Amino acid sequence: RRPADTEIDWKAYMQEVEGFANGTLDYTRLKGDTGPLVYPAGFVYIFLGLYHATGRGSDIRLAQYLFAGLYLLNLLLVFRIYCRTNKVPPYVFFFMCCASYRIHSIFVLRLFNDPVAMAILFLAINLFLEERWSWGCLLFSLAVSVKMNILLFAPGLLFLLLQRFGLLGCIPKLCICALLQVVLGLPFLLVNPMGYLTRSFDLGRQFQFKWTVNWRFLPEEVFQNRVFHAALLLAHLAGLGLFALHRWHSSKENILTLLKDPGKRKPPSPRLTVNNILWQGGHAWIVFILFSSNFLGVCCSRSLHYQFYVWYFHTLPYLLWCTPTTKLAHMPKVLLLGVIELCWNTYPSTVCSSLSLHICHGLILLQLWYGTAPTPVSHTPPPSRKATAVSKKAQ
């Protein structure tokens, strides 16, 4: 039998989009049992489709089948990313598929909007790896319109766009992201623009202490303190700055050269790290920058709720195995995945579980920092698939 609390968020979602289905365009009037609607307009359109497909939200079993399909699609998109980078040993995919009760619950039992946003995000990353940057930016913006946590990937994406196109070249890509947000939110912007912007993009929203997974060891007054929030924001920005300067930026030139047109930059020195993170035509490098950008945001988050696990669960194997790994080091990395899973499955969270989660995050950050330090070793990248295919045709 389905526990009663598994329907809470689904019913709230359906109540929120039902108001829009009935003609309500004032965002401040869209509410559910859990409170006001606090997600951007893309969420409304997608869950409105689910509202009609499931008989106004009454057929929860059908909704679970649909989310099970989304779960499988999400896995295929993640596997495709991992196959393009060739960094993670195959046995790790077993843990990604079968060893996370919490992820299965978030997708198929609880029917949260977080996995919807992440599936669209992984589709966008697949497009980035195919050099389809405009379409990738469009889908990235669509994912942001479902839930704002996707913005944690935005600093990494901005760095990639600047490196790939320069300042003037990346402006059209950024315009694609902004234009989609305007188009999706237009019906609500025309009625109550401030209401829509303050509700759907509320960056200062307070979280309830009883649901926090990562800060349980703090007193509640510290958890709710704005000074603490500002300190976390500064730590996040500092981490992004350090990684951008010393781990993402591979050239010996000043990082401001990213603003130049790529054709006017000096020929880059061999872009290398200890583990050849830029191998395979830059695929591993793109994924590393995006995943590490998101991970820094997760580490400095003001609060992590149980459904937020999906924000970075599928990126953890890559973050652990993208650095050099000896045979003896595989087991500690698997153990680290297990401890993180245990922390997220401890309900309610405890002082021990939240401290353990921070320790695991800290170990991953140290590995990413020291394991991706640039080296002067020269390297000749393997020929690309396209180049190989052309040479065979020429023969």
C-alpha positions in Angstrom: 0.0 0.0 0.0 1.2 3.5 -0.9 2.1 5.5 2.3 -0.1 8.6 2.5 2.8 11.1 2.6 4.1 9.9 -0.8 1.2 11.8 -2.4 1.8 15.2 -0.7 4.0 16.9 -3.2 2.2 15.4 -6.2 -1.2 16.7 -5.0 0.3 20.1 -4.3 1.8 20.2 -7.8 -1.6 19.3 -9.3 -3.4 22.0 -7.2 -0.8 24.6 -8.3 -1.3 23.9 -12.0 -5.0 23.4 -11.7 -5.3 27.1 -11.0 -3.5 27.9 -14.3 -5.8 25.4 -16.1 -8.8 27.3 -14.8 -7.4 30.6 -16.2 -5.5 32.1 -13.3 -2.5 34.0 -14.6 -1.5 35.9 -11.4 1.4 33.8 -10.1 0.8 34.8 -6.5 -2.6 33.1 -6.6 -1.3 29.7 -7.7 -1.1 27.7 -4.5 -1.3 24.1 -3.2 -1.5 22.4 0.2 2.2 22.8 0.8 2.2 26.6 0.1 2.5 29.0 -2.9 4.0 28.0 -6.3 7.7 28.8 -6.2 8.9 27.3 -9.5 9.3 29.0 -12.9 6.8 28.7 -15.7 8.4 25.7 -17.4 7.3 23.6 -14.4 3.7 24.8 -14.8 3.5 23.7 -18.5 5.1 20.3 -18.0 3.1 19.4 -15.0 -0.1 20.8 -16.6 0.5 18.1 -19.3 0.8 15.5 -16.5 -2.3 16.9 -14.9 -4.4 16.2 -18.1 -2.6 12.9 -18.8 -3.5 11.5 -15.4 -7.1 12.6 -15.1 -6.5 15.9 -13.3 -3.8 14.2 -11.2 -6.1 11.4 -9.8 -4.3 8.5 -11.6 -1.2 8.4 -9.5 -0.2 4.9 -10.7 -0.1 6.2 -14.3 2.1 9.1 -13.1 4.5 6.7 -11.5 4.7 4.7 -14.8 5.5 7.9 -16.6 8.2 8.8 -14.1 9.6 5.3 -14.3 10.0 5.9 -18.0 11.7 9.3 -17.2 14.0 7.4 -14.8 15.1 5.0 -17.6 15.6 7.9 -20.1 17.6 9.8 -17.5 19.9 6.8 -17.0 20.4 6.5 -20.8 21.4 10.1 -21.0 23.8 9.8 -18.1 25.3 6.6 -19.5 25.9 8.3 -22.9 27.8 11.1 -21.2 29.9 8.6 -19.3 30.6 6.6 -22.4 31.8 9.7 -24.2 34.3 10.5 -21.4 35.5 6.9 -20.8 36.5 7.7 -17.2 34.4 5.5 -15.0 34.8 1.7 -14.7 31.7 -0.3 -15.9 31.0 -1.9 -12.5 30.2 1.5 -11.0 27.0 1.7 -13.2 25.5 -1.1 -11.1 25.6 1.2 -8.1 24.1 4.0 -10.1 21.2 1.8 -11.3 20.4 -0.5 -8.4 22.0 0.7 -5.1 20.1 3.9 -4.4 16.7 3.6 -2.7 16.5 7.3 -2.3 16.8 8.1 -6.0 14.2 5.5 -6.9 11.9 7.1 -4.4 12.5 10.6 -5.7 11.7 9.5 -9.3 9.0 6.9 -9.1 7.4 7.1 -5.6 7.5 10.8 -4.8 7.1 12.2 -8.3 9.2 15.4 -7.6 10.0 18.0 -10.2 13.7 17.7 -9.5 14.3 14.6 -11.7 12.4 16.3 -14.6 14.8 19.3 -14.5 17.8 17.0 -14.2 16.8 14.8 -17.2 16.5 17.9 -19.4 19.8 19.1 -18.1 21.6 15.8 -19.0 20.0 16.0 -22.5 21.5 19.5 -22.8 24.9 18.2 -21.8 24.7 15.5 -24.4 24.1 18.3 -27.0 27.1 20.2 -25.7 29.2 17.1 -26.3 27.9 17.0 -29.8 29.0 20.7 -30.3 25.3 21.7 -30.6 25.7 24.7 -28.3 22.6 26.7 -29.3 20.2 23.7 -28.8 22.1 22.8 -25.6 21.6 26.3 -24.3 17.9 26.2 -25.2 17.4 23.0 -23.2 19.6 24.2 -20.4 17.2 27.2 -20.0 14.2 24.9 -20.2 15.7 22.9 -17.3 16.1 26.1 -15.3 12.5 26.9 -16.0 11.5 23.7 -14.2 13.6 24.2 -11.1 16.3 26.8 -10.3 18.9 24.3 -9.0 20.1 24.0 -12.6 21.7 27.4 -12.2 24.4 25.7 -10.2 25.7 24.5 -13.5 25.6 28.0 -15.0 29.1 29.2 -13.9 30.7 26.2 -15.6 28.5 26.7 -18.7 29.5 30.4 -18.9 33.1 29.5 -18.7 32.8 26.9 -21.5 30.9 29.4 -23.7 33.6 32.1 -23.2 36.4 29.6 -23.9 34.6 28.3 -27.0 33.2 31.5 -28.5 34.7 34.5 -26.7 32.7 37.3 -25.2 30.9 38.4 -28.4 30.4 34.9 -29.6 28.7 33.7 -26.4 26.2 36.6 -26.2 23.8 35.0 -28.7 23.9 31.8 -26.7 23.0 33.7 -23.5 20.3 35.5 -25.4 18.8 32.1 -26.3 18.6 31.3 -22.6 17.1 34.6 -21.6 14.6 34.6 -24.5 13.2 31.3 -23.6 12.6 32.4 -20.0 10.7 35.4 -21.3 8.6 33.4 -23.7 7.7 30.8 -21.1 6.8 33.4 -18.4 5.1 35.9 -20.8 1.5 35.0 -19.9 2.3 35.6 -16.2 4.6 38.6 -16.8 1.8 40.4 -18.6 -0.6 40.1 -15.7 1.7 40.4 -12.6 5.4 40.7 -13.6 6.7 41.3 -10.0 4.6 38.6 -8.6 6.0 36.1 -11.2 9.6 37.1 -10.7 9.5 37.2 -6.9 7.8 33.8 -6.6 9.5 31.8 -9.4 13.1 33.2 -8.9 13.2 33.8 -5.1 16.8 33.3 -4.2 16.4 34.4 -0.6 13.7 31.8 0.3 14.0 30.4 3.8 14.2 26.6 4.3 12.7 24.6 7.2 15.3 23.2 9.6 13.4 20.0 10.1 14.1 18.9 6.5 17.8 19.8 6.3 20.1 16.9 5.5 23.4 18.7 5.5 23.2 21.2 8.5 21.6 19.2 11.2 24.6 19.6 13.5 24.0 23.4 13.7 21.6 25.2 16.1 18.5 26.2 14.3 19.1 29.9 14.9 22.5 29.6 13.1 20.8 27.7 10.3 18.3 30.5 9.7 20.8 33.3 10.2 21.4 35.6 7.2 25.1 36.0 8.1 25.5 32.3 7.8 23.8 32.4 4.4 26.1 35.2 3.2 29.2 33.2 4.4 28.1 30.2 2.4 27.6 32.4 -0.7 31.1 33.9 -0.3 32.5 30.4 0.1 30.7 29.3 -3.1 32.0 32.3 -5.1 35.5 31.7 -3.8 35.4 28.1 -4.7 34.2 28.9 -8.2 36.9 31.5 -8.6 39.7 29.2 -7.5 38.5 26.4 -9.8 38.1 28.7 -12.7 41.6 30.2 -12.3 43.5 27.0 -11.4 41.6 24.0 -12.6 39.3 24.9 -15.4 41.6 27.4 -17.1 44.3 25.2 -18.8 46.2 27.9 -20.8 49.2 29.8 -19.3 47.6 33.0 -20.5 45.6 35.3 -18.3 42.0 34.1 -17.8 40.8 37.4 -19.3 41.9 36.2 -22.7 38.7 34.1 -22.6 36.9 37.4 -23.5 38.8 37.6 -26.8 37.7 36.0 -30.0 39.2 32.4 -30.0 40.9 33.1 -33.4 42.8 36.0 -31.9 44.2 34.1 -28.9 47.7 32.8 -28.8 48.1 29.1 -29.7 47.4 27.2 -26.5 50.0 25.1 -24.8 49.0 21.4 -24.5 46.0 21.3 -22.3 46.8 18.6 -19.8 46.1 17.3 -16.4 47.5 14.5 -14.4 44.8 12.2 -15.7 44.4 13.6 -19.2 41.1 15.2 -18.3 41.0 16.9 -21.6 41.3 13.7 -23.6 38.9 12.6 -26.3 38.4 16.0 -28.0 37.5 17.9 -24.8 34.5 15.8 -23.8 35.9 14.9 -20.4 36.9 18.5 -19.9 33.4 19.8 -20.6 31.8 17.3 -18.2 34.4 18.0 -15.5 33.7 21.8 -15.6 29.9 21.4 -15.5 29.9 18.7 -12.8 32.4 20.4 -10.6 30.5 23.7 -10.9 27.3 22.0 -9.7 29.2 20.1 -6.9 30.6 23.3 -5.5 27.1 24.7 -5.3 25.8 21.6 -3.6 28.6 21.7 -1.0 27.8 25.4 -0.2 24.0 25.0 -0.3 22.0 26.7 2.5 20.0 23.5 2.9 19.8 20.1 1.2 16.4 18.4 1.3 16.0 14.7 0.6 14.8 15.2 -3.0 17.9 17.4 -3.7 20.0 14.2 -3.8 19.1 13.9 -7.4 20.9 17.2 -8.1 24.3 15.5 -8.0 23.8 11.7 -7.5 24.5 10.8 -11.1 27.6 13.1 -11.2 29.3 11.6 -8.2 31.0 8.6 -10.0 32.5 10.9 -12.5 33.8 13.3 -9.9 35.4 10.4 -8.0 36.9 8.6 -11.0 37.9 11.5 -13.2 41.2 11.8 -11.3 44.0 9.2 -11.4 43.0 5.9 -9.8 45.2 3.0 -8.8 43.7 -0.5 -8.4 43.9 -0.1 -4.6 42.0 3.2 -4.7 38.8 1.9 -6.3 37.5 0.4 -3.0 37.8 3.7 -1.0 35.8 5.5 -3.8 33.1 2.9 -3.7 33.0 3.2 0.1 32.7 6.9 -0.2 29.6 6.4 -2.5 28.2 4.1 0.1 28.6 6.5 3.0 27.0 9.3 1.0 24.1 7.0 0.2 23.8 6.1 3.9 23.7 9.8 4.9 20.9 10.5 2.4 18.9 7.4 3.6 19.1 8.5 7.3 15.7 9.9 8.2 15.4 12.2 10.0 18.9 13.4 9.5 21.2 13.3 12.6 24.3 15.2 13.7 26.4 12.2 12.6 24.8 11.8 9.2 25.1 15.5 8.3 28.7 15.7 9.5 29.6 12.5 7.6 28.1 14.1 4.4 30.2 17.2 4.8 33.3 15.0 5.3 32.6 13.0 2.2 32.0 16.2 0.2 35.3 17.6 1.5 37.2 14.5 0.5 35.8 14.7 -3.0 36.7 18.4 -3.3 40.3 17.7 -2.1 40.6 14.9 -4.7 39.3 17.2 -7.4 41.7 20.0 -6.4 44.9 17.9 -6.0 44.0 15.3 -8.6 43.5 17.7 -11.5 46.6 19.9 -11.1 48.2 20.8 -14.5 51.5 19.2 -15.5 54.0 20.2 -18.2 54.0 16.7 -19.7 53.4 16.8 -23.4 50.6 14.6 -24.9 49.3 13.8 -28.3 45.5 13.3 -28.2 44.2 10.2 -30.0 42.6 10.9 -33.4 38.9 11.8 -33.4 36.3 9.4 -34.7 35.5 11.7 -37.6 39.1 12.0 -38.6 39.5 8.3 -38.5 36.4 7.8 -40.7 37.7 10.4 -43.2 41.1 8.7 -43.4 39.4 5.3 -44.1 37.3 6.8 -46.9 40.4 8.4 -48.4 42.1 5.0 -48.4 
